[in-house]
């Protein structure tokens, strides 16, 4: 059974930072620059951004459990464009990758944003993260090209 629990930034801080680090390594190939991105070892800047996302869409910023075991994390917010959702993080712990769980995170994000009235979703994926790119394309996401502000990443869009 798959279960989603809204992140508690205080209680879940270390787990969320651990997941972010692994996702960062998947994107960049190493951890160089990670601490500066999250605001130092305590991750204060990241936790502040996460709290803002939770205030916008609590049901979309959650830890994911399978049969009571932590399996992953989902983070989302509203994009600056009207009626556009943004998925900040689809994350599965390594032991849950390649087993169909990613589809569950994807479906959860679509359900949440559809309920909230979004017409499309955006996300960014690192150019080096070939597995993630293939996964998104298989699910119907479309590569919009390189992000102007982050040349190491591509924008992907999914129309609801």
N, C-alpha and C positions, 0 to 999 in steps of 0.2 A: 504494500500500500504506500502511495506517495502522499506526503503531507507537507504543507507550506506553513511556516510560522514567521510572522513579521519580525524583522531583526530588532533586537534591543541593543542600541549602540553601546551601552555600558556593559552589559553582560556578554555580548557577542563580539566585542571589539577585537580580541586576539584572533578569533576564528576568521572574521571578515578580513583582517589584514593578512593572515596566512593565505586565504583564497586569492586576494588581490595580488599578492606576491607571485603565486604560481601562475595566475593569468598573465601577469606582466612578463614573466620569463617565457611563457608560450608566445607572446607577441614579439618580444625583443631578443630572445635567445639567451639572455642573461639578466642579472638583477641590477646592472649598472644604472644608476639614476632613479631607482625605485624609491629610496628614502626621500629624495628631494620631491618626488611627485606626491607623496602622501603626507609631507610635512614633518619629516624626521621619524625617529624610531617609535615614537608614541602614535604616529599616524594622525595627529590632531587635525590637519587640513582635510584628509580623507574622511575622517569621522564627521567633521562638520558638514561636508558635502553630502554624506550619507544621511545625516539627520534631516537635511533639507529635502532630500528625495523622499524620505519616509513621511515627512509632513505633507508632501504633495500626494503621494500614492502609497499608503502604508501596506496595502495588500500586494503591491508589486515589488517590495523590497524585503525579501524573505530568505530564510534558510530553508533548504529543501531536505526532507528526510525520506528514506525508503526503508520500510519495516523498522522504524525507530532509529536508524543509523543515518548520520549526517552524510548527505550525498552531494549537496551543491548549494549554490546561492544565485539569486536573481536580484538585479538592481535596475530600476527604471525611473524615468522622470518625463515631464513634458518638454518637448523641444521648443525652441523659440518660435518656430513656424506654427500657425494655427492648426489645430486638430492633428498634430503629428506627435506621436510618442517616440521616446528615445530609450533604447535598451542600453544601459551602461555596462551591464555584466550578465552574461550567461556563463555560469561556472559549474563544472562538475569535477569532483575529486577524481583523480586518475583511475581509481578502481571502478568508477561508474561510467567512464567514457566508452563509447562504442557499443553500448548495450541498449540503446533506445531511450535513455533518460533525457538526452538533449532535446528530443522531440517533445517530451513532457514540459520542459522549461519553455520551449518555443510556444507550444499550445497555450500554456498558462499566460504568457505575455500577450498573445493575441486576444485571448478571452478578456483579460483585464482591460486592455485598451479599446477593444470593441465595445465593451460595456460602458466605458467612459466617453465614447463618441469619437474616437480617433479614426481617421481615414487611412492612415499609413503609419509605419514605424520606421525608424532609422537606427542604425548601429554602426560602429566602426570596428574594423578588424585589421590587425597587423598584416602587412603584405607577406611576412614570413610565416604566418600561421596558416599554412596550406590546408591542414585538416579542418580548421574552423571555416575557411572560405568554401571548401567543398561541401561541408555540412549545410551552410546557409543557402548555397546555390541549389542544393538538392531539395530544400524546403520551399524554394520559390523566391528567395531574396534576390534582388538584382543589384549588381555592382554598379554604382554611380561614378566610380573613379576615385582618384587620389584626393584625400582631404587637403585643402590648401594650407591649413594651419598645422597639419601633422603629416608630412610627406611619407612617413613610414606606414601609413594606414589608408585604407579605402573606406568610403561610405557605402553602405548597403541599405536598400529600401525594400520593405514588404508592404504591399497594398492590401488593406483589409477588405 
